[in-house]
């Protein structure tokens, strides 16, 4: 197998991979060509004989313009959920990024879709169900404080009631 990068005059690089020795022959059934239009920065970085520049070109032209804003949105959302301040949170970065990329895909015009409504996610979750998220991770700080305070107040009332009933029982037995 032979690999060769061929820059053309139009700002593009062709990566030809052939099983035969002669690159100028017409392509056979086992041969294929990759054609990716590169920017002037990546075109100069392509070294002859290697296709490494093509993957860099593809990343710079197709992937990074969509992925980098998604990562920025992911970081902003993680800060909203205070992920840097806590050891455990209910926020799942992979789920957020999956939903964001699905909704912002430049190749498909879609109405915004919630993560659990994405078709391939539904299929995946049917085959691989997730454990439930503990309620402690779903509560806000205020909600957790109210629950703790309610539990503590109830404990104190029950303790006092227990003491009152014990004292009343002892007094009745003493008569």
Secondary structure, DSSP 8 states (H G I E B T S, - for coil): -EEEEEE-TTSEEEEEEESSS-TTS---TT-EEEEEE--HHHHHH--TT--HHHHHHHIIIIIHHHHHHHHHHHHHHHHHTTTTT-S--S--HHHHHHHHHHHT-TTS------GGGSHHHHHHHHHS------HHHHS-HHHHHHHHHHHHHHHHHHHHHHHHHHHHHHHHHH-
